[in-house]
Structures are given as structure tokens and as C-alpha cells.
Amino acid sequence: MSSGQGQTSTRTKISEKELEKIMSQLIEQESKAKDPKKKWVTRMLRSAKMYHKMCPYYDKRTGKCFIKMGGKCERDGKFDGCPVFIEWLSKKYDELTQKGVPLPMDFQDLVLLAV
């Protein structure tokens, strides 16, 4: 027989913009999890980090990037989040799926493939 007067409501109001922002973030997270290309690229990045502290396509002596065909590396060999390295992995994914070759599960297997 309580009338509910002693209870306090902890509801907060969310504006439409905040709600849309939260929903777009959730949708983006779900799409990232479901996109096989992004999954494979992140798996290759994690695998490459296990074997290499610096980018395997970075020349320490000259500071050049082998992926860019001799262009200067703006990240000084750090490949975690490097747009050039991620783009190269994305292109490799596209090449391998187009040819019907099974995708490697490890970065070293990717390097050994002659595509």
C-alpha cells in the first residue's frame, strides 16, 4: 500500500541529437564487427604487431616506406593505425578475395603469399 511518494525518479532527458549520436555509434560498432574486410585487416594488424615492433615496410636507415615506393614515412615506422599500411592490407584483401585465394590467418602467411 505505498503511494510511491518516497521514491525518487532518476530519469534523465536526452536530446534528439544525443540520441542520434549514440545510435549512430552503436550502428557503426555493429557494422565494424560484421564487416569481414575490417575484421581481417584488424587481425592482420594484431598479428603484425606480434612479430614486428616497427613497420615491416619501413627502412630505418633512410626513413622511407617501401609500400609508398620510396616515399618518406610520416609516422617514423609506427604502423599501428598507419593509413598507408591499412590501405595496403585492404588492397591485399581485395586481391585475394577476387582471385578466390583463401585468406591467411597470420601476417607471416600474408607476406609469404606471392600474389
N, CA, C and O atoms as a printed pandas DataFrame, in Angstrom:
     atom_number atom_name residue_name chain_id  residue_number  x_coord  y_coord  z_coord
0              1         N          MET        A               1    0.795   -1.166    0.000
1              2        CA          MET        A               1    0.000    0.000    0.000
2              3         C          MET        A               1    0.855    1.254    0.000
3              4         O          MET        A               1    0.580    2.182    0.761
4              5         N          SER        A               2    1.805    1.301   -0.769
5              6        CA          SER        A               2    2.615    2.510   -0.837
6              7         C          SER        A               2    2.170    3.339   -2.022
7              8         O          SER        A               2    1.828    2.818   -3.084
8              9         N          SER        A               3    2.183    4.616   -1.814
9             10        CA          SER        A               3    1.717    5.519   -2.863
10            11         C          SER        A               3    2.848    5.953   -3.779
11            12         O          SER        A               3    2.595    6.612   -4.788
12            13         N          GLY        A               4    4.087    5.605   -3.459
13            14        CA          GLY        A               4    5.202    5.934   -4.326
14            15         C          GLY        A               4    5.759    7.324   -4.094
15            16         O          GLY        A               4    6.583    7.796   -4.877
16            17         N          GLN        A               5    5.322    7.994   -3.026
17            18        CA          GLN        A               5    5.794    9.346   -2.784
18            19         C          GLN        A               5    7.232    9.357   -2.280
19            20         O          GLN        A               5    7.937   10.344   -2.496
20            21         N          GLY        A               6    7.680    8.333   -1.639
21            22        CA          GLY        A               6    9.021    8.290   -1.082
22            23         C          GLY        A               6   10.086    7.937   -2.121
23            24         O          GLY        A               6   11.277    8.085   -1.849
24            25         N          GLN        A               7    9.690    7.484   -3.274
25            26        CA          GLN        A               7   10.645    7.084   -4.296
26            27         C          GLN        A               7   10.983    8.279   -5.176
27            28         O          GLN        A               7   10.122    9.091   -5.514
28            29         N          THR        A               8   12.257    8.364   -5.537
29            30        CA          THR        A               8   12.674    9.441   -6.433
30            31         C          THR        A               8   12.954    8.863   -7.808
31            32         O          THR        A               8   13.466    7.752   -7.940
32            33         N          SER        A               9   12.623    9.609   -8.791
33            34        CA          SER        A               9   12.839    9.179  -10.166
34            35         C          SER        A               9   14.202    9.683  -10.632
35            36         O          SER        A               9   14.537   10.851  -10.437
36            37         N          THR        A              10   14.983    8.802  -11.246
37            38        CA          THR        A              10   16.311    9.184  -11.723
38            39         C          THR        A              10   16.349    9.215  -13.247
39            40         O          THR        A              10   17.373    8.893  -13.849
40            41         N          ARG        A              11   15.280    9.585  -13.849
41            42        CA          ARG        A              11   15.228    9.673  -15.303
42            43         C          ARG        A              11   15.971   10.921  -15.762
43            44         O          ARG        A              11   15.892   11.979  -15.138
44            45         N          THR        A              12   16.680   10.775  -16.848
45            46        CA          THR        A              12   17.338   11.925  -17.447
46            47         C          THR        A              12   16.819   12.085  -18.864
47            48         O          THR        A              12   16.529   11.108  -19.554
48            49         N          LYS        A              13   16.712   13.306  -19.271
49            50        CA          LYS        A              13   16.225   13.566  -20.615
50            51         C          LYS        A              13   17.409   13.642  -21.565
51            52         O          LYS        A              13   18.428   14.264  -21.266
52            53         N          ILE        A              14   17.256   13.000  -22.712
53            54        CA          ILE        A              14   18.286   13.004  -23.742
54            55         C          ILE        A              14   17.718   13.743  -24.943
55            56         O          ILE        A              14   16.590   13.499  -25.372
56            57         N          SER        A              15   18.517   14.641  -25.466
57            58        CA          SER        A              15   18.045   15.388  -26.630
58            59         C          SER        A              15   18.078   14.482  -27.866
59            60         O          SER        A              15   18.714   13.428  -27.863
60            61         N          GLU        A              16   17.397   14.905  -28.892
61            62        CA          GLU        A              16   17.342   14.130  -30.140
62            63         C          GLU        A              16   18.734   13.962  -30.733
63            64         O          GLU        A              16   19.071   12.889  -31.233
64            65         N          LYS        A              17   19.549   15.020  -30.680
65            66        CA          LYS        A              17   20.905   14.962  -31.245
66            67         C          LYS        A              17   21.758   13.940  -30.503
67            68         O          LYS        A              17   22.479   13.160  -31.124
68            69         N          GLU        A              18   21.675   13.945  -29.176
69            70        CA          GLU        A              18   22.443   12.990  -28.381
70            71         C          GLU        A              18   22.006   11.566  -28.671
71            72         O          GLU        A              18   22.834   10.662  -28.779
72            73         N          LEU        A              19   20.690   11.371  -28.796
73            74        CA          LEU        A              19   20.160   10.046  -29.091
74            75         C          LEU        A              19   20.625    9.565  -30.464
75            76         O          LEU        A              19   21.018    8.408  -30.619
76            77         N          GLU        A              20   20.580   10.451  -31.459
77            78        CA          GLU        A              20   21.044   10.095  -32.803
78            79         C          GLU        A              20   22.529    9.763  -32.796
79            80         O          GLU        A              20   22.968    8.836  -33.477
80            81         N          LYS        A              21   23.304   10.526  -32.020
81            82        CA          LYS        A              21   24.743   10.284  -31.932
82            83         C          LYS        A              21   25.023    8.908  -31.333
83            84         O          LYS        A              21   25.853    8.158  -31.846
84            85         N          ILE        A              22   24.336    8.585  -30.258
85            86        CA          ILE        A              22   24.519    7.289  -29.599
86            87         C          ILE        A              22   24.110    6.151  -30.525
87            88         O          ILE        A              22   24.803    5.138  -30.618
88            89         N          MET        A              23   22.986    6.321  -31.207
89            90        CA          MET        A              23   22.507    5.281  -32.125
90            91         C          MET        A              23   23.466    5.090  -33.291
91            92         O          MET        A              23   23.718    3.958  -33.704
92            93         N          SER        A              24   24.008    6.186  -33.830
93            94        CA          SER        A              24   24.945    6.056  -34.949
94            95         C          SER        A              24   26.229    5.362  -34.500
95            96         O          SER        A              24   26.820    4.598  -35.263
96            97         N          GLN        A              25   26.666    5.624  -33.261
97            98        CA          GLN        A              25   27.854    4.949  -32.740
98            99         C          GLN        A              25   27.604    3.455  -32.588
99           100         O          GLN        A              25   28.471    2.643  -32.912
100          101         N          LEU        A              26   26.426    3.088  -32.097
101          102        CA          LEU        A              26   26.094    1.671  -31.944
102          103         C          LEU        A              26   26.022    0.971  -33.298
103          104         O          LEU        A              26   26.520   -0.143  -33.456
104          105         N          ILE        A              27   25.402    1.628  -34.269
105          106        CA          ILE        A              27   25.297    1.046  -35.608
106          107         C          ILE        A              27   26.679    0.898  -36.224
107          108         O          ILE        A              27   26.963   -0.100  -36.885
108          109         N          GLU        A              28   27.545    1.894  -36.009
109          110        CA          GLU        A              28   28.901    1.832  -36.546
110          111         C          GLU        A              28   29.680    0.676  -35.923
111          112         O          GLU        A              28   30.405   -0.033  -36.621
112          113         N          GLN        A              29   29.533    0.486  -34.613
113          114        CA          GLN        A              29   30.217   -0.614  -33.940
114          115         C          GLN        A              29   29.732   -1.958  -34.458
115          116         O          GLN        A              29   30.532   -2.871  -34.659
116          117         N          GLU        A              30   28.429   -2.088  -34.676
117          118        CA          GLU        A              30   27.885   -3.340  -35.195
118          119         C          GLU        A              30   28.366   -3.601  -36.611
119          120         O          GLU        A              30   28.679   -4.739  -36.960
120          121         N          SER        A              31   28.427   -2.562  -37.426
121          122        CA          SER        A              31   28.868   -2.755  -38.807
122          123         C          SER        A              31   30.348   -3.111  -38.852
123          124         O          SER        A              31   30.769   -3.899  -39.699
124          125         N          LYS        A              32   31.139   -2.539  -37.948
125          126        CA          LYS        A              32   32.555   -2.894  -37.895
126          127         C          LYS        A              32   32.715   -4.360  -37.522
127          128         O          LYS        A              32   33.565   -5.058  -38.075
128          129         N          ALA        A              33   31.906   -4.819  -36.594
129          130        CA          ALA        A              33   32.008   -6.204  -36.141
130          131         C          ALA        A              33   31.565   -7.172  -37.226
131          132         O          ALA        A              33   32.055   -8.300  -37.279
132          133         N          LYS        A              34   30.642   -6.752  -38.098
133          134        CA          LYS        A              34   30.114   -7.656  -39.105
134          135         C          LYS        A              34   30.870   -7.584  -40.427
135          136         O          LYS        A              34   30.739   -8.493  -41.248
136          137         N          ASP        A              35   31.651   -6.541  -40.659
137          138        CA          ASP        A              35   32.353   -6.379  -41.919
138          139         C          ASP        A              35   33.562   -7.315  -41.959
139          140         O          ASP        A              35   34.504   -7.121  -41.190
140          141         N          PRO        A              36   33.562   -8.326  -42.834
141          142        CA          PRO        A              36   34.671   -9.286  -42.852
142          143         C          PRO        A              36   35.997   -8.653  -43.266
143          144         O          PRO        A              36   37.057   -9.090  -42.818
144          145         N          LYS        A              37   35.948   -7.638  -44.108
145          146        CA          LYS        A              37   37.186   -6.990  -44.540
146          147         C          LYS        A              37   37.858   -6.294  -43.363
147          148         O          LYS        A              37   39.065   -6.435  -43.165
148          149         N          LYS        A              38   37.087   -5.545  -42.580
149          150        CA          LYS        A              38   37.652   -4.849  -41.425
150          151         C          LYS        A              38   38.141   -5.839  -40.375
151          152         O          LYS        A              38   39.168   -5.611  -39.735
152          153         N          LYS        A              39   37.416   -6.926  -40.198
153          154        CA          LYS        A              39   37.849   -7.961  -39.252
154          155         C          LYS        A              39   39.209   -8.512  -39.655
155          156         O          LYS        A              39   40.104   -8.659  -38.823
156          157         N          TRP        A              40   39.355   -8.816  -40.954
157          158        CA          TRP        A              40   40.596   -9.404  -41.442
158          159         C          TRP        A              40   41.742   -8.402  -41.320
159          160         O          TRP        A              40   42.844   -8.775  -40.916
160          161         N          VAL        A              41   41.499   -7.144  -41.660
161          162        CA          VAL        A              41   42.546   -6.121  -41.575
162          163         C          VAL        A              41   42.996   -5.947  -40.127
163          164         O          VAL        A              41   44.196   -5.857  -39.869
164          165         N          THR        A              42   42.063   -5.899  -39.180
165          166        CA          THR        A              42   42.459   -5.756  -37.776
166          167         C          THR        A              42   43.190   -6.999  -37.276
167          168         O          THR        A              42   44.099   -6.892  -36.453
168          169         N          ARG        A              43   42.802   -8.175  -37.766
169          170        CA          ARG        A              43   43.510   -9.403  -37.389
170          171         C          ARG        A              43   44.951   -9.362  -37.899
171          172         O          ARG        A              43   45.873   -9.752  -37.184
172          173         N          MET        A              44   45.146   -8.891  -39.133
173          174        CA          MET        A              44   46.493   -8.797  -39.697
174          175         C          MET        A              44   47.320   -7.747  -38.949
175          176         O          MET        A              44   48.519   -7.939  -38.744
176          177         N          LEU        A              45   46.700   -6.650  -38.545
177          178        CA          LEU        A              45   47.413   -5.635  -37.763
178          179         C          LEU        A              45   47.877   -6.205  -36.428
179          180         O          LEU        A              45   49.021   -6.001  -36.022
180          181         N          ARG        A              46   46.983   -6.921  -35.747
181          182        CA          ARG        A              46   47.356   -7.541  -34.464
182          183         C          ARG        A              46   48.472   -8.556  -34.654
183          184         O          ARG        A              46   49.407   -8.623  -33.856
184          185         N          SER        A              47   48.368   -9.339  -35.708
185          186        CA          SER        A              47   49.379  -10.349  -35.978
186          187         C          SER        A              47   50.723   -9.698  -36.308
187          188         O          SER        A              47   51.768  -10.164  -35.854
188          189         N          ALA        A              48   50.697   -8.629  -37.091
189          190        CA          ALA        A              48   51.942   -7.934  -37.441
190          191         C          ALA        A              48   52.594   -7.338  -36.199
191          192         O          ALA        A              48   53.821   -7.316  -36.094
192          193         N          LYS        A              49   51.784   -6.853  -35.256
193          194        CA          LYS        A              49   52.327   -6.294  -34.014
194          195         C          LYS        A              49   53.045   -7.350  -33.191
195          196         O          LYS        A              49   53.997   -7.045  -32.472
196          197         N          MET        A              50   52.587   -8.595  -33.297
197          198        CA          MET        A              50   53.242   -9.668  -32.538
198          199         C          MET        A              50   54.654   -9.919  -33.059
199          200         O          MET        A              50   55.556  -10.228  -32.280
200          201         N          TYR        A              51   54.849   -9.788  -34.354
201          202        CA          TYR        A              51   56.139  -10.111  -34.958
202          203         C          TYR        A              51   57.053   -8.903  -35.130
203          204         O          TYR        A              51   58.273   -9.062  -35.157
204          205         N          HIS        A              52   56.498   -7.711  -35.245
205          206        CA          HIS        A              52   57.293   -6.527  -35.560
206          207         C          HIS        A              52   56.966   -5.389  -34.601
207          208         O          HIS        A              52   55.801   -5.113  -34.314
208          209         N          LYS        A              53   58.027   -4.729  -34.107
209          210        CA          LYS        A              53   57.815   -3.546  -33.276
210          211         C          LYS        A              53   57.619   -2.318  -34.154
211          212         O          LYS        A              53   56.858   -1.411  -33.814
212          213         N          MET        A              54   58.310   -2.300  -35.282
213          214        CA          MET        A              54   58.164   -1.220  -36.255
214          215         C          MET        A              54   57.599   -1.815  -37.534
215          216         O          MET        A              54   57.601   -3.031  -37.722
216          217         N          CYS        A              55   57.123   -0.953  -38.399
217          218        CA          CYS        A              55   56.516   -1.399  -39.651
218          219         C          CYS        A              55   57.507   -2.256  -40.438
219          220         O          CYS        A              55   58.663   -1.866  -40.605
220          221         N          PRO        A              56   57.068   -3.418  -40.921
221          222        CA          PRO        A              56   57.970   -4.269  -41.693
222          223         C          PRO        A              56   58.339   -3.663  -43.046
223          224         O          PRO        A              56   59.257   -4.150  -43.706
224          225         N          TYR        A              57   57.653   -2.628  -43.461
225          226        CA          TYR        A              57   57.935   -1.982  -44.744
226          227         C          TYR        A              57   58.562   -0.605  -44.556
227          228         O          TYR        A              57   58.446    0.262  -45.422
228          229         N          TYR        A              58   59.220   -0.413  -43.431
229          230        CA          TYR        A              58   59.896    0.850  -43.120
230          231         C          TYR        A              58   61.397    0.623  -43.119
231          232         O          TYR        A              58   61.890   -0.308  -42.482
232          233         N          ASP        A              59   62.127    1.478  -43.837
233          234        CA          ASP        A              59   63.585    1.402  -43.870
234          235         C          ASP        A              59   64.137    2.368  -42.820
235          236         O          ASP        A              59   64.043    3.586  -42.977
236          237         N          LYS        A              60   64.713    1.815  -41.747
237          238        CA          LYS        A              60   65.216    2.642  -40.649
238          239         C          LYS        A              60   66.336    3.574  -41.111
239          240         O          LYS        A              60   66.423    4.723  -40.677
240          241         N          ARG        A              61   67.175    3.069  -41.983
241          242        CA          ARG        A              61   68.341    3.837  -42.407
242          243         C          ARG        A              61   67.946    5.095  -43.182
243          244         O          ARG        A              61   68.466    6.179  -42.915
244          245         N          THR        A              62   67.034    4.953  -44.132
245          246        CA          THR        A              62   66.645    6.091  -44.970
246          247         C          THR        A              62   65.351    6.758  -44.515
247          248         O          THR        A              62   65.068    7.888  -44.913
248          249         N          GLY        A              63   64.562    6.073  -43.684
249          250        CA          GLY        A              63   63.290    6.626  -43.226
250          251         C          GLY        A              63   62.202    6.572  -44.276
251          252         O          GLY        A              63   61.228    7.322  -44.203
252          253         N          LYS        A              64   62.357    5.690  -45.254
253          254        CA          LYS        A              64   61.386    5.598  -46.348
254          255         C          LYS        A              64   60.449    4.413  -46.157
255          256         O          LYS        A              64   60.763    3.443  -45.468
256          257         N          CYS        A              65   59.298    4.528  -46.789
257          258        CA          CYS        A              65   58.271    3.493  -46.736
258          259         C          CYS        A              65   58.317    2.688  -48.032
259          260         O          CYS        A              65   58.220    3.257  -49.119
260          261         N          PHE        A              66   58.464    1.374  -47.923
261          262        CA          PHE        A              66   58.511    0.526  -49.116
262          263         C          PHE        A              66   57.141    0.400  -49.777
263          264         O          PHE        A              66   57.065    0.155  -50.981
264          265         N          ILE        A              67   56.075    0.560  -49.027
265          266        CA          ILE        A              67   54.731    0.487  -49.608
266          267         C          ILE        A              67   54.498    1.682  -50.520
267          268         O          ILE        A              67   53.876    1.551  -51.574
268          269         N          LYS        A              68   54.997    2.847  -50.115
269          270        CA          LYS        A              68   54.837    4.058  -50.923
270          271         C          LYS        A              68   55.842    4.119  -52.070
271          272         O          LYS        A              68   55.888    5.114  -52.794
272          273         N          MET        A              69   56.629    3.093  -52.241
273          274        CA          MET        A              69   57.654    3.039  -53.290
274          275         C          MET        A              69   58.700    4.150  -53.114
275          276         O          MET        A              69   59.000    4.889  -54.051
276          277         N          GLY        A              70   59.232    4.248  -51.926
277          278        CA          GLY        A              70   60.326    5.183  -51.676
278          279         C          GLY        A              70   59.906    6.505  -51.072
279          280         O          GLY        A              70   60.756    7.362  -50.832
280          281         N          GLY        A              71   58.631    6.696  -50.819
281          282        CA          GLY        A              71   58.176    7.938  -50.189
282          283         C          GLY        A              71   58.541    7.968  -48.716
283          284         O          GLY        A              71   58.674    6.921  -48.084
284          285         N          LYS        A              72   58.701    9.144  -48.179
285          286        CA          LYS        A              72   59.059    9.306  -46.771
286          287         C          LYS        A              72   57.907    8.865  -45.872
287          288         O          LYS        A              72   56.745    9.175  -46.137
288          289         N          CYS        A              73   58.238    8.148  -44.823
289          290        CA          CYS        A              73   57.236    7.689  -43.852
290          291         C          CYS        A              73   56.969    8.815  -42.857
291          292         O          CYS        A              73   57.881    9.282  -42.175
292          293         N          GLU        A              74   55.708    9.248  -42.782
293          294        CA          GLU        A              74   55.351   10.328  -41.863
294          295         C          GLU        A              74   55.238    9.840  -40.424
295          296         O          GLU        A              74   55.234   10.652  -39.499
296          297         N          ARG        A              75   55.147    8.542  -40.222
297          298        CA          ARG        A              75   54.917    8.002  -38.878
298          299         C          ARG        A              75   56.179    7.414  -38.250
299          300         O          ARG        A              75   56.106    6.804  -37.183
300          301         N          ASP        A              76   57.313    7.585  -38.882
301          302        CA          ASP        A              76   58.599    7.089  -38.373
302          303         C          ASP        A              76   58.572    5.599  -38.061
303          304         O          ASP        A              76   59.149    5.157  -37.067
304          305         N          GLY        A              77   57.907    4.833  -38.903
305          306        CA          GLY        A              77   57.898    3.389  -38.771
306          307         C          GLY        A              77   56.831    2.817  -37.866
307          308         O          GLY        A              77   56.750    1.597  -37.723
308          309         N          LYS        A              78   56.018    3.641  -37.255
309          310        CA          LYS        A              78   54.937    3.143  -36.394
310          311         C          LYS        A              78   53.762    2.776  -37.284
311          312         O          LYS        A              78   53.179    3.647  -37.929
312          313         N          PHE        A              79   53.410    1.509  -37.327
313          314        CA          PHE        A              79   52.369    1.076  -38.259
314          315         C          PHE        A              79   51.019    0.873  -37.606
315          316         O          PHE        A              79   50.052    0.557  -38.300
316          317         N          ASP        A              80   50.915    1.040  -36.305
317          318        CA          ASP        A              80   49.626    0.906  -35.633
318          319         C          ASP        A              80   48.760    2.109  -35.990
319          320         O          ASP        A              80   49.026    3.228  -35.551
320          321         N          GLY        A              81   47.736    1.875  -36.780
321          322        CA          GLY        A              81   46.861    2.954  -37.224
322          323         C          GLY        A              81   47.387    3.710  -38.424
323          324         O          GLY        A              81   46.831    4.748  -38.783
324          325         N          CYS        A              82   48.436    3.224  -39.052
325          326        CA          CYS        A              82   49.005    3.894  -40.228
326          327         C          CYS        A              82   48.051    3.745  -41.413
327          328         O          CYS        A              82   47.715    2.622  -41.789
328          329         N          PRO        A              83   47.613    4.849  -42.004
329          330        CA          PRO        A              83   46.668    4.749  -43.120
330          331         C          PRO        A              83   47.261    4.065  -44.348
331          332         O          PRO        A              83   46.537    3.407  -45.095
332          333         N          VAL        A              84   48.560    4.209  -44.566
333          334        CA          VAL        A              84   49.207    3.568  -45.721
334          335         C          VAL        A              84   49.207    2.053  -45.540
335          336         O          VAL        A              84   48.893    1.316  -46.474
336          337         N          PHE        A              85   49.557    1.586  -44.343
337          338        CA          PHE        A              85   49.598    0.151  -44.066
338          339         C          PHE        A              85   48.197   -0.453  -44.108
339          340         O          PHE        A              85   48.008   -1.544  -44.645
340          341         N          ILE        A              86   47.217    0.249  -43.546
341          342        CA          ILE        A              86   45.834   -0.244  -43.547
342          343         C          ILE        A              86   45.293   -0.303  -44.968
343          344         O          ILE        A              86   44.603   -1.255  -45.333
344          345         N          GLU        A              87   45.602    0.710  -45.769
345          346        CA          GLU        A              87   45.154    0.711  -47.168
346          347         C          GLU        A              87   45.791   -0.446  -47.936
347          348         O          GLU        A              87   45.137   -1.084  -48.760
348          349         N          TRP        A              88   47.075   -0.715  -47.661
349          350        CA          TRP        A              88   47.764   -1.825  -48.323
350          351         C          TRP        A              88   47.113   -3.158  -47.942
351          352         O          TRP        A              88   46.913   -4.022  -48.795
352          353         N          LEU        A              89   46.784   -3.319  -46.654
353          354        CA          LEU        A              89   46.106   -4.541  -46.217
354          355         C          LEU        A              89   44.728   -4.668  -46.868
355          356         O          LEU        A              89   44.319   -5.766  -47.244
356          357         N          SER        A              90   44.022   -3.562  -47.002
357          358        CA          SER        A              90   42.704   -3.586  -47.651
358          359         C          SER        A              90   42.822   -4.001  -49.109
359          360         O          SER        A              90   42.001   -4.770  -49.610
360          361         N          LYS        A              91   43.843   -3.494  -49.789
361          362        CA          LYS        A              91   44.058   -3.877  -51.192
362          363         C          LYS        A              91   44.408   -5.359  -51.297
363          364         O          LYS        A              91   43.951   -6.046  -52.210
364          365         N          LYS        A              92   45.214   -5.846  -50.367
365          366        CA          LYS        A              92   45.561   -7.272  -50.357
366          367         C          LYS        A              92   44.313   -8.122  -50.165
367          368         O          LYS        A              92   44.150   -9.154  -50.817
368          369         N          TYR        A              93   43.435   -7.688  -49.272
369          370        CA          TYR        A              93   42.177   -8.406  -49.046
370          371         C          TYR        A              93   41.373   -8.468  -50.341
371          372         O          TYR        A              93   40.870   -9.525  -50.721
372          373         N          ASP        A              94   41.258   -7.322  -51.011
373          374        CA          ASP        A              94   40.501   -7.274  -52.267
374          375         C          ASP        A              94   41.120   -8.183  -53.328
375          376         O          ASP        A              94   40.403   -8.890  -54.036
376          377         N          GLU        A              95   42.462   -8.166  -53.439
377          378        CA          GLU        A              95   43.149   -9.018  -54.419
378          379         C          GLU        A              95   42.897  -10.496  -54.136
379          380         O          GLU        A              95   42.583  -11.269  -55.041
380          381         N          LEU        A              96   43.039  -10.874  -52.878
381          382        CA          LEU        A              96   42.900  -12.285  -52.512
382          383         C          LEU        A              96   41.468  -12.774  -52.692
383          384         O          LEU        A              96   41.252  -13.881  -53.184
384          385         N          THR        A              97   40.495  -11.969  -52.301
385          386        CA          THR        A              97   39.102  -12.399  -52.454
386          387         C          THR        A              97   38.693  -12.435  -53.918
387          388         O          THR        A              97   37.889  -13.277  -54.317
388          389         N          GLN        A              98   39.238  -11.531  -54.719
389          390        CA          GLN        A              98   38.915  -11.509  -56.143
390          391         C          GLN        A              98   39.454  -12.761  -56.842
391          392         O          GLN        A              98   38.809  -13.308  -57.736
392          393         N          LYS        A              99   40.636  -13.205  -56.427
393          394        CA          LYS        A              99   41.240  -14.392  -57.041
394          395         C          LYS        A              99   40.722  -15.688  -56.435
395          396         O          LYS        A              99   40.995  -16.767  -56.959
396          397         N          GLY        A             100   39.982  -15.594  -55.344
397          398        CA          GLY        A             100   39.436  -16.786  -54.708
398          399         C          GLY        A             100   40.441  -17.531  -53.850
399          400         O          GLY        A             100   40.228  -18.694  -53.509
400          401         N          VAL        A             101   41.524  -16.875  -53.500
401          402        CA          VAL        A             101   42.557  -17.479  -52.660
402          403         C          VAL        A             101   42.084  -17.420  -51.207
403          404         O          VAL        A             101   41.536  -16.401  -50.787
404          405         N          PRO        A             102   42.283  -18.491  -50.431
405          406        CA          PRO        A             102   41.894  -18.438  -49.015
406          407         C          PRO        A             102   42.697  -17.359  -48.279
407          408         O          PRO        A             102   43.894  -17.194  -48.512
408          409         N          LEU        A             103   42.037  -16.649  -47.412
409          410        CA          LEU        A             103   42.691  -15.569  -46.677
410          411         C          LEU        A             103   43.618  -16.140  -45.610
411          412         O          LEU        A             103   43.229  -17.051  -44.878
412          413         N          PRO        A             104   44.834  -15.619  -45.513
413          414        CA          PRO        A             104   45.743  -16.085  -44.464
414          415         C          PRO        A             104   45.258  -15.633  -43.091
415          416         O          PRO        A             104   44.627  -14.585  -42.952
416          417         N          MET        A             105   45.562  -16.433  -42.095
417          418        CA          MET        A             105   45.143  -16.124  -40.734
418          419         C          MET        A             105   46.241  -15.407  -39.947
419          420         O          MET        A             105   45.996  -14.934  -38.837
420          421         N          ASP        A             106   47.442  -15.322  -40.508
421          422        CA          ASP        A             106   48.586  -14.752  -39.823
422          423         C          ASP        A             106   49.317  -13.807  -40.772
423          424         O          ASP        A             106   49.304  -14.019  -41.984
424          425         N          PHE        A             107   49.956  -12.761  -40.230
425          426        CA          PHE        A             107   50.652  -11.796  -41.074
426          427         C          PHE        A             107   51.806  -12.446  -41.823
427          428         O          PHE        A             107   52.049  -12.116  -42.983
428          429         N          GLN        A             108   52.514  -13.355  -41.186
429          430        CA          GLN        A             108   53.635  -14.009  -41.864
430          431         C          GLN        A             108   53.166  -14.833  -43.055
431          432         O          GLN        A             108   53.881  -14.941  -44.051
432          433         N          ASP        A             109   51.984  -15.411  -42.965
433          434        CA          ASP        A             109   51.431  -16.144  -44.103
434          435         C          ASP        A             109   51.096  -15.193  -45.245
435          436         O          ASP        A             109   51.237  -15.553  -46.414
436          437         N          LEU        A             110   50.658  -13.998  -44.921
437          438        CA          LEU        A             110   50.342  -12.997  -45.938
438          439         C          LEU        A             110   51.603  -12.581  -46.684
439          440         O          LEU        A             110   51.582  -12.420  -47.904
440          441         N          VAL        A             111   52.690  -12.410  -45.962
441          442        CA          VAL        A             111   53.946  -12.000  -46.573
442          443         C          VAL        A             111   54.469  -13.089  -47.503
443          444         O          VAL        A             111   55.076  -12.791  -48.531
444          445         N          LEU        A             112   54.235  -14.346  -47.146
445          446        CA          LEU        A             112   54.742  -15.452  -47.956
446          447         C          LEU        A             112   53.952  -15.668  -49.242
447          448         O          LEU        A             112   54.457  -16.278  -50.184
448          449         N          LEU        A             113   52.714  -15.170  -49.288
449          450        CA          LEU        A             113   51.902  -15.329  -50.495
450          451         C          LEU        A             113   52.484  -14.501  -51.627
451          452         O          LEU        A             113   52.799  -13.325  -51.444
452          453         N          ALA        A             114   52.626  -15.103  -52.781
453          454        CA          ALA        A             114   53.092  -14.379  -53.969
454          455         C          ALA        A             114   51.882  -14.066  -54.830
455          456         O          ALA        A             114   51.489  -14.858  -55.686
456          457         N          VAL        A             115   51.301  -12.912  -54.594
457          458        CA          VAL        A             115   50.101  -12.525  -55.350
458          459         C          VAL        A             115   50.469  -11.481  -56.358
459          460         O          VAL        A             115   49.609  -11.013  -57.103
